[in-house]
Amino acid sequence: MAYRKRVFLNPISVGAPSFVQAIADDSYEGTYQIGNYMLIIADCRRNIMLEFSLGNARQRAISLKKIDKLVKVITEFRDAVYAEAELIDKQAK
């Protein structure tokens, strides 16, 4: 099952194109191992592309750990930003 999604992170009124794009090709029920599996994160003129190779068992294990670590760090970062924003809001009142 293929997956493709691009989500803009900033409102258009900001005028700074910021987005995340995810691409996961269809493996055709596991028969095609050389597909594209990548995450693109862009902010203004800066882009990073993270690849998640599924070509062999070792690469699949590494890619699955990589995406799990990425999700963990992003979740922890979100929690820290929310906590700091709350503290700053309390001081601003």
C-alpha positions in Angstrom: 0.0 0.0 0.0 1.6 3.3 -1.1 1.5 6.3 1.1 2.2 9.9 0.0 1.4 13.0 2.0 2.6 16.6 2.2 1.4 18.8 5.0 2.2 22.5 5.1 3.3 23.5 8.6 3.0 27.3 8.5 -0.1 29.2 7.5 0.1 30.7 4.0 -0.1 34.2 5.5 3.4 33.7 7.0 4.9 33.5 3.5 7.5 31.0 4.5 7.0 27.6 2.9 7.4 25.0 5.6 6.3 21.4 5.1 6.7 17.8 5.9 6.3 15.2 3.1 6.2 11.4 3.5 6.7 8.9 0.7 6.3 5.2 1.0 6.1 3.1 -2.2 4.0 0.0 -2.5 5.9 -3.2 -2.0 3.3 -5.1 -4.0 2.6 -7.5 -1.1 6.3 -7.7 -0.2 7.6 -8.6 -3.6 9.3 -5.2 -4.4 11.9 -4.2 -1.9 13.6 -1.3 -3.6 10.9 1.3 -3.3 11.3 4.9 -2.0 10.7 5.4 1.7 11.6 8.9 2.7 10.6 11.8 4.9 11.3 15.3 3.7 11.2 18.2 6.2 11.5 21.7 4.7 11.6 25.1 6.4 12.0 28.1 4.1 15.1 27.3 2.0 16.3 24.4 4.2 15.4 20.8 3.3 16.4 17.5 4.8 15.6 14.1 3.3 15.7 11.1 5.5 15.7 7.7 3.7 14.4 4.5 5.2 15.7 1.6 3.1 13.9 -1.7 3.2 16.0 -3.6 0.7 17.2 -6.3 3.0 16.6 -7.5 6.6 19.4 -5.5 8.1 18.3 -2.3 6.3 14.7 -2.8 7.4 15.8 -3.3 11.0 17.9 -0.1 10.9 15.1 1.9 9.2 12.4 0.8 11.7 14.7 1.8 14.6 15.4 5.1 12.9 11.8 6.0 12.5 11.0 5.0 16.1 13.8 7.1 17.4 12.7 10.0 15.3 9.1 9.8 16.6 10.3 9.5 20.2 12.6 12.6 19.9 9.9 14.7 18.1 7.3 13.7 20.8 9.6 14.6 23.6 10.5 17.9 21.9 6.8 18.7 21.4 6.2 18.1 25.1 9.2 20.4 26.1 8.0 23.2 23.7 4.4 23.0 25.1 5.8 23.1 28.7 8.0 26.1 28.0 5.2 27.9 26.1 2.9 27.4 29.1 5.6 28.9 31.5 6.2 31.9 29.2 2.4 32.5 29.0 2.1 32.4 32.8 4.9 35.0 33.1 3.3 37.2 30.4 0.1 37.6 32.5 
